[in-house]
Amino acid sequence: MYAVILTGGKQYKVAIGEEIFIEKLEGEAGDSVTFDSVLAIGDDTGIKAGESVKGAKVSGEIVKQGKNKKIVIFKYKAKKGYRRKNGHRQPYTRVRITAINA
């Protein structure tokens, strides 16, 4: 069984037992989270989407809070002496899916 959830402006296809990296959520490692925005649920018999999944929930447990690798942003203009170097580390939350309630 799998589900498609919406969180952080992105859609994720998840199954029970999977670990996914998503946009940062509030909470500590070990806390439980519930995703109410379920777009579709699929199993052996077929796929349910739209009104048929209204009220469905996906439960998970926060495994870790962290930051991705640093990306370097470098801007320059040739022959003008303009150089800017900047870095960014995007925070993420690692979540283990524990249940899909259809």
Contact map, one row per residue, 1 for C-alpha under 8 A:
111000000000001100000000000000000000000011110000000000000000000000000000000000000000000000000000000000
111100000000111100000000000000000000000011100000000000000000000000000000000000000000000000000000000100
111110000000111000000000000000000000011111000000000000000100000000000000000000000000000000000000000100
011111000011110000000000000000000000011110000000000000000000000000000000000000000000000000000000000000
001111100011110000000000000000000010111100000000000000000100000000000000000000000000000000000000000000
000111111111000000000000000000000010111000000000000000000000000000000000000000000000000000000000000000
000011111111000000000110000000000010100000000000000000000000000000000000000000000000000000000000000000
000001111100000000000110000000000000000000000000000000000000000000000000000000000000000000000000000000
000001111110000000000000000000000000000000000000000000000000000000000000000000000000000000000000000000
000001111111000000000000000000000000000000000000000000000000000000000000000000000000000000000000000000
000111101111100000000000000000000000000000000000000000000000000000000000000000000000000000000000000000
000111100111110000000000000000000000000000000000000000000000000000000000000000000000000000000000000000
011110000011111000000000000000000000000000000000000000000000000000000000000000000000000000000000000000
011110000001111101010000000000000000000000000000000000000000000000000000000000000000000000000000100000
111000000000111111000000000000000000000000000000000000000000000000000000000000000000000000000000100100
110000000000011111000000000000000000000000000000000000000000000000000000000000000000000000000000111100
000000000000001111100000000000000000000000000000000000000000000000000000000000000000000000000001110000
000000000000011111110000000000000000000000000000000000000000000000000000000000000000000000000001100000
000000000000000011111000000000000000000000000000000000000000000000000000000000000000000000000111100000
000000000000010001111100000000000000000000000000000000000000000000000000000000000000000000000111000000
000000000000000000111110000000000000000000000000000000000000000000000000000000000000000000011110000000
000000110000000000011111000000000000000000000000000000000000000000000000000000000000000000011110000000
000000110000000000001111100000000000000000000000000000000000000000000000000000000000000000111000000000
000000000000000000000111110000000000000000000000000000000000000010000000000000000000000000111000000000
000000000000000000000011111000000000000000000000000000000000000000000000000000000000000000011000000000
000000000000000000000001111100000000000000000000000000000000000000000000000000000000000000000000000000
000000000000000000000000111110100000000000000000000000000000010000000000000000000000000000000000000000
000000000000000000000000011111100000000000000000000000000000010110000000000000000000000000000000000000
000000000000000000000000001111100000000000000000000000000000111110000000000000000000000000000000000000
000000000000000000000000000111110000000000000000000000000000111000000000000000000000000000000000000000
000000000000000000000000001111111000000000000000000000000000110000000000000000000000000000000000000000
000000000000000000000000000001111100000000000000000000000011110000000000000000000000000000000000000000
000000000000000000000000000000111110000000000000000000000011110000000000000000000000000000000000000000
000000000000000000000000000000011111000000000000000000001111000000000000000000000000000000000000000000
000011100000000000000000000000001111110000000000000000001110000000000000000000000000000000000000000000
000000000000000000000000000000000111110000000000000000111100000000000000000000000000000000000000000000
000011100000000000000000000000000011111000000000000000011000000000000000000000000000000000000000000000
001111000000000000000000000000000011111110000000000011011100000000000000000000000000000000000000000000
001111000000000000000000000000000000111110000000110010000000000000000000000000000000000000000000000000
001110000000000000000000000000000000011111000011110010000000000000000000000000000000000000000000000000
111100000000000000000000000000000000011111100011100010000000000000000000000000000000000000000000000001
111000000000000000000000000000000000000111111111000000000000000000000000000000000000000000000000000000
110000000000000000000000000000000000000011111110000000000000000000000000000000000000000000000000000000
100000000000000000000000000000000000000001111100000000000000000000000000000000000000000000000000000000
000000000000000000000000000000000000000001111110000000000000000000000000000000000000000000000000000000
000000000000000000000000000000000000000001111111000000000000000000000000000000000000000000000000000000
000000000000000000000000000000000000000111101111100000000000000000000000000000000000000000000000000000
000000000000000000000000000000000000000111000111110110000000000000000000000000000000000000000000000000
000000000000000000000000000000000000001110000011111110000000000000000000000000000000000000000000000000
000000000000000000000000000000000000001100000001111111000000000000000000000000000000000000000000000000
000000000000000000000000000000000000000000000000111111000000000000000000000000000000000000000000000000
000000000000000000000000000000000000000000000001111111000000000000000000000000000000000000000000000000
000000000000000000000000000000000000011110000001111111110000000000000000000000000000000000000000000001
000000000000000000000000000000000000010000000000011111110000000000000000000000000000000000000000000000
000000000000000000000000000000000001000000000000000011111000000000000000000000000000000000000000000001
000000000000000000000000000000000001110000000000000011111100000000000000000000000000000000000000000111
000000000000000000000000000000000111110000000000000000111110000000000000000000000000000000000000000111
001010000000000000000000000000000111010000000000000000011111000000000000000000000000000000000000111110
000000000000000000000000000000011110000000000000000000001111100000000000000000000000000000000000111110
000000000000000000000000000000011100000000000000000000000111110000000000000000000000000000000011111000
000000000000000000000000000011111000000000000000000000000011111000000000000000000000000000000011110000
000000000000000000000000001111111000000000000000000000000001111110000000000000000000000000001111000000
000000000000000000000000000011000000000000000000000000000000111110000000000000000000000000001111000000
000000000000000000000000000110000000000000000000000000000000011111000000000000000000000000001110000000
000000000000000000000001000110000000000000000000000000000000011111100000000000000000000000111100000000
000000000000000000000000000000000000000000000000000000000000000111110000000000000000000000111100000000
000000000000000000000000000000000000000000000000000000000000000011111000000000000000000011110000000000
000000000000000000000000000000000000000000000000000000000000000001111100000000000000000011110000000000
000000000000000000000000000000000000000000000000000000000000000000111110000000000000000011000000000000
000000000000000000000000000000000000000000000000000000000000000000011111000000000000001111000000000000
000000000000000000000000000000000000000000000000000000000000000000001111100000000000001110000000000000
000000000000000000000000000000000000000000000000000000000000000000000111110000000000111100000000000000
000000000000000000000000000000000000000000000000000000000000000000000011111000000001111100000000000000
000000000000000000000000000000000000000000000000000000000000000000000001111100000011110000000000000000
000000000000000000000000000000000000000000000000000000000000000000000000111110000111100000000000000000
000000000000000000000000000000000000000000000000000000000000000000000000011111001111000000000000000000
000000000000000000000000000000000000000000000000000000000000000000000000001111111110000000000000000000
000000000000000000000000000000000000000000000000000000000000000000000000000111111100000000000000000000
000000000000000000000000000000000000000000000000000000000000000000000000000011111000000000000000000000
000000000000000000000000000000000000000000000000000000000000000000000000000011111100000000000000000000
000000000000000000000000000000000000000000000000000000000000000000000000000111111110000000000000000000
000000000000000000000000000000000000000000000000000000000000000000000000001111011111000000000000000000
000000000000000000000000000000000000000000000000000000000000000000000000011110001111100000000000000000
000000000000000000000000000000000000000000000000000000000000000000000000111100000111110000000000000000
000000000000000000000000000000000000000000000000000000000000000000000001111000000011111000000000000000
000000000000000000000000000000000000000000000000000000000000000000000001110000000001111100000000000000
000000000000000000000000000000000000000000000000000000000000000000000111100000000000111110000000000000
000000000000000000000000000000000000000000000000000000000000000000000111100000000000011111000000000000
000000000000000000000000000000000000000000000000000000000000000000111110000000000000001111100000000000
000000000000000000000000000000000000000000000000000000000000000000111100000000000000000111110000000000
000000000000000000000011000000000000000000000000000000000000000011110000000000000000000011111000000000
000000000000000000001111100000000000000000000000000000000000000011110000000000000000000001111100000000
000000000000000000001111100000000000000000000000000000000000011111000000000000000000000000111110000000
000000000000000000111100000000000000000000000000000000000000011111000000000000000000000000011111000000
000000000000000000111100000000000000000000000000000000000001111100000000000000000000000000001111100000
000000000000000011110000000000000000000000000000000000000001111000000000000000000000000000000111110000
000000000000011111100000000000000000000000000000000000000111100000000000000000000000000000000011111000
000000000000000110000000000000000000000000000000000000000111100000000000000000000000000000000001111100
000000000000000100000000000000000000000000000000000000000111000000000000000000000000000000000000111110
011000000000001100000000000000000000000000000000000000011110000000000000000000000000000000000000011111
000000000000000000000000000000000000000000000000000000011110000000000000000000000000000000000000001111
000000000000000000000000000000000000000010000000000010111000000000000000000000000000000000000000000111
